Amino acid sequence: MDGVDEEPGAQESALVTAVSRGCTFQLTYATRAGTVPPIYDLTLSRLASETCMWPAADLGVGSSVNSTPRLSLVANDLGVALGYTMKSGYSGSSPVTVSIKHVDPELLTVVRTTGLAVYLGTGSVYLSYLAIGADGTTLTAGGTKTGRIFGETGSGSNFVATFPDFFTSTTPGTVVAY
């Protein structure tokens, strides 16, 4: 593990893809040159193609310090939803949190940002997946955690966060632990 915090048994990917309105989107990270500890910069890219009516473009969506991000990306015609794990502090003991964003596929701008963190930073949250519900508007995020996520119900080291109308509102999510 070369000094970089990761969830035990986790598999991170440097690239994930999804499609919205005929456009393919890729979420990637790259290590910022010359940084110690390492800083990973995350980029959402819209790729040029015959099916995409907008040009190729990139959007910086965040960064993680000293912790390799785990990425998740889902999309439909309402928008692109991305999630990633991150550390914002240089301390080895700073917690891992989850950032979730809604990006407009045409304008390539962040419409909504939300996140998941253990109450008072006393533990970490690891994202395993994002999924869009059958209704096309509900976003779910699932994973594991060490500690209690602010506002969660239930108990256990796994969680599911549900965000109703994620693409069309700022309705807060609910978190259930199990």
DODOSE-688353 format. One line per field, with one value per residue (C-alpha): chain; x negated, y negated, z negated; residue number from 1. Coordinates in nm, 3 decimals, always signed. Layout:
// residues N
unit: c(A, ...) .
px: c(X, ...) .
py: c(Y, ...) .
pz: c(Z, ...) .
pos: c(NUM, ...) .
END
This chain:
// residues 178
unit: c(A, A, A, A, A, A, A, A, A, A, A, A, A, A, A, A, A, A, A, A, A, A, A, A, A, A, A, A, A, A, A, A, A, A, A, A, A, A, A, A, A, A, A, A, A, A, A, A, A, A, A, A, A, A, A, A, A, A, A, A, A, A, A, A, A, A, A, A, A, A, A, A, A, A, A, A, A, A, A, A, A, A, A, A, A, A, A, A, A, A, A, A, A, A, A, A, A, A, A, A, A, A, A, A, A, A, A, A, A, A, A, A, A, A, A, A, A, A, A, A, A, A, A, A, A, A, A, A, A, A, A, A, A, A, A, A, A, A, A, A, A, A, A, A, A, A, A, A, A, A, A, A, A, A, A, A, A, A, A, A, A, A, A, A, A, A, A, A, A, A, A, A, A, A, A, A, A, A) .
px: c(+0.000, -0.300, -0.174, +0.147, +0.474, +0.714, +1.008, +0.895, +0.972, +1.078, +1.025, +0.986, +1.002, +0.827, +1.111, +1.489, +1.737, +2.109, +2.334, +2.576, +2.762, +2.548, +2.220, +1.967, +1.823, +1.510, +1.409, +1.035, +0.768, +0.402, +0.126, +0.027, -0.341, -0.586, -0.351, -0.448, -0.229, -0.060, +0.236, +0.477, +0.669, +1.002, +1.130, +1.465, +1.422, +1.687, +1.557, +1.616, +1.816, +2.070, +2.349, +2.253, +2.381, +2.125, +1.748, +1.498, +1.435, +1.288, +1.400, +1.186, +1.415, +1.193, +0.883, +0.771, +0.462, +0.261, +0.548, +0.610, +0.968, +1.231, +1.447, +1.807, +1.996, +2.355, +2.564, +2.893, +3.062, +3.115, +2.747, +2.422, +2.367, +2.017, +1.883, +1.538, +1.358, +1.119, +0.900, +0.875, +0.603, +0.234, +0.238, +0.228, +0.509, +0.747, +1.069, +1.171, +1.501, +1.724, +1.810, +2.108, +2.181, +2.444, +2.294, +2.493, +2.395, +2.429, +2.272, +2.027, +2.088, +2.151, +2.521, +2.519, +2.260, +2.326, +2.120, +2.097, +1.873, +1.850, +1.982, +1.711, +1.447, +1.402, +1.399, +1.399, +1.652, +1.568, +1.782, +1.848, +2.108, +2.354, +2.677, +2.975, +3.312, +3.576, +3.759, +3.460, +3.429, +3.331, +2.959, +2.827, +2.475, +2.346, +2.031, +1.866, +1.777, +1.591, +1.807, +2.147, +2.239, +2.410, +2.788, +2.781, +3.035, +2.962, +2.626, +2.343, +2.038, +2.225, +2.448, +2.690, +2.758, +3.067, +3.112, +3.466, +3.498, +3.118, +3.107, +3.402, +3.381, +3.151, +3.352, +3.111, +3.034, +3.112, +2.853, +2.931, +2.657, +2.671) .
py: c(+0.000, -0.237, -0.485, -0.573, -0.501, -0.267, -0.060, +0.296, +0.509, +0.208, +0.192, -0.156, -0.248, -0.531, -0.549, -0.503, -0.587, -0.666, -0.804, -1.101, -1.253, -1.061, -1.179, -0.957, -1.088, -0.965, -1.024, -0.992, -1.089, -1.172, -1.235, -1.601, -1.630, -1.713, -1.669, -1.492, -1.345, -1.272, -1.483, -1.320, -1.556, -1.432, -1.525, -1.464, -1.456, -1.475, -1.293, -1.408, -1.164, -1.151, -1.096, -1.391, -1.733, -1.920, -1.942, -1.757, -1.932, -1.870, -1.977, -1.955, -1.814, -1.784, -1.637, -1.398, -1.429, -1.120, -0.882, -0.717, -0.808, -0.544, -0.656, -0.598, -0.749, -0.707, -0.908, -0.939, -1.214, -1.424, -1.449, -1.295, -1.187, -1.123, -1.014, -0.969, -0.914, -1.182, -1.309, -1.684, -1.694, -1.613, -1.423, -1.047, -1.031, -1.266, -1.087, -0.964, -1.118, -1.087, -1.367, -1.332, -1.577, -1.634, -1.773, -1.924, -1.726, -2.022, -2.305, -2.075, -2.263, -2.129, -2.170, -2.008, -1.892, -1.675, -1.436, -1.172, -1.186, -1.022, -1.246, -1.480, -1.316, -1.021, -0.762, -0.718, -0.651, -0.441, -0.451, -0.121, -0.231, -0.487, -0.379, -0.551, -0.407, -0.276, -0.609, -0.779, -1.046, -0.868, -0.828, -0.570, -0.546, -0.249, -0.142, -0.085, -0.306, -0.314, -0.523, -0.688, -0.900, -1.221, -1.164, -0.791, -0.543, -0.180, -0.037, +0.158, +0.101, +0.081, -0.200, -0.300, -0.668, -0.758, -1.095, -1.133, -1.360, -1.398, -1.557, -1.792, -1.911, -1.959, -1.728, -1.593, -1.224, -0.971, -0.723, -0.375, -0.165, +0.212) .
pz: c(+0.000, +0.029, -0.233, -0.053, -0.237, -0.062, -0.170, -0.238, +0.066, +0.270, +0.643, +0.776, +1.140, +1.315, +1.570, +1.565, +1.842, +1.886, +2.162, +2.149, +2.445, +2.693, +2.539, +2.370, +2.045, +1.870, +1.510, +1.454, +1.204, +1.246, +0.995, +0.984, +1.070, +0.794, +0.497, +0.177, +0.043, +0.376, +0.487, +0.731, +0.961, +1.097, +1.442, +1.611, +1.990, +2.259, +2.565, +2.921, +3.133, +3.413, +3.159, +2.936, +3.042, +2.828, +2.862, +2.648, +2.318, +1.972, +1.626, +1.313, +1.046, +0.740, +0.587, +0.317, +0.100, +0.007, +0.089, +0.424, +0.523, +0.593, +0.884, +0.985, +1.281, +1.398, +1.642, +1.824, +2.028, +1.712, +1.637, +1.525, +1.164, +1.040, +0.707, +0.563, +0.237, +0.122, -0.156, -0.195, -0.460, -0.447, -0.776, -0.747, -1.003, -0.818, -0.719, -0.375, -0.262, +0.045, +0.285, +0.521, +0.802, +1.070, +1.391, +1.677, +1.991, +2.228, +2.027, +1.844, +1.520, +1.170, +1.087, +0.744, +0.494, +0.192, -0.013, -0.280, -0.585, -0.925, -1.200, -1.336, -1.113, -1.348, -1.068, -0.691, -0.414, -0.106, +0.208, +0.385, +0.642, +0.773, +0.941, +1.099, +0.998, +1.238, +1.208, +1.373, +1.103, +0.781, +0.722, +0.477, +0.342, +0.151, -0.023, -0.356, -0.648, -0.977, -1.206, -1.188, -0.884, -0.988, -0.990, -0.923, -1.055, -1.129, -1.222, -1.064, -0.849, -0.515, -0.392, -0.118, -0.060, +0.143, +0.314, +0.456, +0.762, +0.765, +1.111, +1.064, +0.702, +0.408, +0.184, -0.076, -0.080, -0.346, -0.470, -0.600, -0.761, -0.775) .
pos: c(1, 2, 3, 4, 5, 6, 7, 8, 9, 10, 11, 12, 13, 14, 15, 16, 17, 18, 19, 20, 21, 22, 23, 24, 25, 26, 27, 28, 29, 30, 31, 32, 33, 34, 35, 36, 37, 38, 39, 40, 41, 42, 43, 44, 45, 46, 47, 48, 49, 50, 51, 52, 53, 54, 55, 56, 57, 58, 59, 60, 61, 62, 63, 64, 65, 66, 67, 68, 69, 70, 71, 72, 73, 74, 75, 76, 77, 78, 79, 80, 81, 82, 83, 84, 85, 86, 87, 88, 89, 90, 91, 92, 93, 94, 95, 96, 97, 98, 99, 100, 101, 102, 103, 104, 105, 106, 107, 108, 109, 110, 111, 112, 113, 114, 115, 116, 117, 118, 119, 120, 121, 122, 123, 124, 125, 126, 127, 128, 129, 130, 131, 132, 133, 134, 135, 136, 137, 138, 139, 140, 141, 142, 143, 144, 145, 146, 147, 148, 149, 150, 151, 152, 153, 154, 155, 156, 157, 158, 159, 160, 161, 162, 163, 164, 165, 166, 167, 168, 169, 170, 171, 172, 173, 174, 175, 176, 177, 178) .
END
